[in-house]
Amino acid sequence: MSENNIESSLKEQFESNKNLKLTTYLVGGVVLLVIASFAYYQFMWTPNNEKSKASYFEALNYAEKDSTDLAIDLLKPSVKKYDGKVGGEIAQFTLARQLMAKGEFSKAIEELEGVDLDDEYLSVMSIGLQGDCLSEMKKYEEAETMYIKAAELGNNDFTSPMYFFKAALCAEKTGDIETASHLYKNIENNFTDFANQKSIKKYIARVNKK
């Protein structure tokens, strides 16, 4: 699957989600799509990682079926055994997502900080998901920092506006209206499709009234 096809599939799933919130739970299917797409590409061209692939594949199936505890039980030994290999890193990323699903946000952050994958979307989402964990813990200033980092690292029309938007919401939470306004206007000026989809002008108008 080419990068363009992956990005197209991601955008289609993202655009179907009309109620984006601070967390990424509602785009969990997108995250799993990124994992599956990346894994397919890597293991087509990196056969030496085949054993590490097998280590997490069953757990990914459980994750897709929302069998969180079963997925976690399978992922933990895979992370430990194949640390540094592609399969081990994907297992760690998936483990973090499952810990988030259980509300174990501090543990999820620990796992996400250890993920090291040579893929734009997964690298960006590892940072963005840390922002989601922090926002769930009501650490909005820290979450805003992570979202901006993710947005600037990705530098694309899919993840960048999504994370700038989340950063703006966090800025509103902390009362930093100037930053929120700046972020919303950045989306309006540089990410037209996302701005239109989210009716970004209403957010700009909202913060300008505060």
PECORUR-V474899 format. One record per backbone hydrogen bond with DSSP energy under -1.0 kcal/mol. NH is the residue of the N-H (numbers start at 1). CO is the residue of the C=O. If there is no record, write none. Layout:
BEGIN
nh:NH co:CO
nh:NH co:CO
END
This chain:
BEGIN
nh:6 co:2
nh:7 co:3
nh:8 co:4
nh:9 co:5
nh:10 co:6
nh:11 co:7
nh:12 co:8
nh:13 co:9
nh:14 co:10
nh:15 co:11
nh:17 co:14
nh:27 co:24
nh:28 co:25
nh:31 co:27
nh:32 co:28
nh:33 co:29
nh:34 co:30
nh:35 co:31
nh:36 co:32
nh:37 co:33
nh:38 co:34
nh:39 co:35
nh:40 co:36
nh:41 co:37
nh:42 co:38
nh:43 co:39
nh:44 co:40
nh:45 co:41
nh:46 co:42
nh:49 co:46
nh:50 co:47
nh:53 co:49
nh:54 co:50
nh:55 co:51
nh:56 co:53
nh:57 co:53
nh:60 co:56
nh:61 co:57
nh:62 co:58
nh:63 co:59
nh:64 co:60
nh:65 co:61
nh:66 co:63
nh:67 co:62
nh:68 co:66
nh:71 co:67
nh:72 co:68
nh:73 co:69
nh:74 co:70
nh:75 co:71
nh:76 co:72
nh:79 co:75
nh:80 co:76
nh:81 co:77
nh:82 co:78
nh:85 co:82
nh:89 co:85
nh:90 co:86
nh:91 co:87
nh:92 co:88
nh:93 co:89
nh:94 co:90
nh:95 co:91
nh:96 co:92
nh:97 co:93
nh:98 co:94
nh:99 co:95
nh:100 co:96
nh:101 co:97
nh:102 co:98
nh:103 co:100
nh:104 co:99
nh:105 co:103
nh:108 co:104
nh:109 co:105
nh:110 co:106
nh:111 co:107
nh:112 co:108
nh:113 co:109
nh:115 co:112
nh:119 co:117
nh:123 co:119
nh:124 co:120
nh:125 co:121
nh:126 co:122
nh:127 co:123
nh:128 co:124
nh:129 co:125
nh:131 co:127
nh:132 co:128
nh:133 co:129
nh:134 co:130
nh:135 co:131
nh:136 co:132
nh:137 co:133
nh:138 co:135
nh:139 co:134
nh:140 co:138
nh:143 co:139
nh:144 co:140
nh:145 co:141
nh:146 co:142
nh:147 co:143
nh:148 co:144
nh:149 co:145
nh:150 co:146
nh:151 co:147
nh:152 co:148
nh:153 co:149
nh:154 co:150
nh:155 co:151
nh:163 co:159
nh:164 co:160
nh:165 co:161
nh:166 co:162
nh:167 co:163
nh:168 co:164
nh:169 co:165
nh:170 co:166
nh:171 co:167
nh:172 co:168
nh:173 co:169
nh:174 co:170
nh:176 co:171
nh:177 co:175
nh:180 co:176
nh:181 co:177
nh:182 co:178
nh:183 co:179
nh:184 co:180
nh:185 co:181
nh:186 co:182
nh:187 co:183
nh:188 co:184
nh:189 co:185
nh:190 co:186
nh:191 co:187
nh:195 co:191
nh:196 co:192
nh:197 co:193
nh:198 co:194
nh:200 co:195
nh:202 co:199
nh:204 co:200
nh:205 co:201
nh:206 co:202
nh:207 co:203
nh:208 co:204
nh:210 co:207
END
